[in-house]
Amino acid sequence: MITIRRQLLGLGFVAASSLLALHSAHALSGPTAITIDGGPIGSLSLSGGADGYAYGLTDTNSGQQTVGANIGNALIQLQKTSGVLQFNIEVGSTSGLTLGALGFDGRGHVSGTSISSYATGPLSVGSITIAPPNSPVTLTAGHLGSLEGYEATADWYNPTELNTAIWYTQNSNATGVQANITEGPVTAEVQFGDGFDTGVWNFAQALVTYTIDANNVANVYGAANLGRTGLNAHTYGGDTVAEFGTNYINSDMIGGFYSFTAGNLNVIPEVQYVFAKVDHQAAIDKSTSNLAAAVFGTYAFANTPYSVGGWVEYEKSQGSQYSWFIGPNSEAVGASVAPTWQYKDLFARANAGAIYLLNNSASGPGTSYGYGNNGSGKFQFIGTLEAGLLF
């Protein structure tokens, strides 16, 4: 059987992805903020969106539904982005769907959106920024978005509604402090706080972005648990670290992605390596790791409301005791594609994805996991029809 440990991981990644959106084309044009006169507070911007989808998937495990429908994302964001004192408030929820590791609830449905993902409830982002005049440095504190990876959980920022195995291993929103430094074409962001929303302040992240020119942008990111997060600490949705997976939370990560744009075409390759070293007190008795790579692409058809997005991926896990994706020692290839229609603030798209497990055995015969009624199938396909409103 597939062990779904990560159905909540990465929710609310919109804040960090907003910066990245400036450097790459998307199959969808994201929300266009409404400017509000805040009087003595200053100019404010209001944006958001909501979407839903119907889905169908093959080779489900026993008791899981093969068709259904869900609310996907429901978000509203209020920002002040000028002046010495700035803020960012984002309320709502998202439901990231990972190809091949879709979260099912107890009734066998694909997991819908939820406002109980974080300790902060429906507040997915709530931060204050100090931006001194003419200073290359700004300081931010509060409940912050992750700095890891290219993909967002609000799917209208991604080439398709389905996420990759890269996204699946990443930290999500957490409470902490962040420094942002800009010097010419280079921007560095460094964050320290309670990674994975655990309440334990021992997690550091960093993202360095180098804008070579308007069509080429390089990004390198990393994360590390600087101490140990105990097994009884709580993380997303109220799970303990032991229930969620100690190897995710007590791990280190390095990755990077490169955005290349040529006219209406945008191509983004990404590679990521995550590693958990031996720590017997954290119940990690053997070292374990996951390597994943993907190539994302979007193409907008000129002078039409149509575009297409997609990606291909590869992932390989090491360590027969710990699951990073589908199961211990997993190896998989996958692909997703999504033709898209958008008219002003309305959009619709058809998403399709397929995954094949090159290895689905933890350590030998009798330890297989995967899809289908016997829980050991190697292939799964999913299709969704999605529609939404952005503003």
Beta strands, then each sheet from edge to edge (+ up, - down):
strand 1: 34-37
strand 2: 43-57
strand 3: 67-80
strand 4: 85-93
strand 5: 97-98
strand 6: 123-130
strand 7: 137-144
strand 8: 162-163
strand 9: 174-183
strand 10: 186-193
strand 11: 203-213
strand 12: 216-225
strand 13: 252-262
strand 14: 265-276
strand 15: 288-300
strand 16: 306-318
strand 17: 331-343
strand 18: 346-359
strand 19: 379-390
sheet 1: 1+ 2- 3+ 4- 6+ 7- 9+ 10- 11+ 12- 13+ 14- 15+ 16- 17+ 18- 19+
sheet 2: 5+ 8+
end
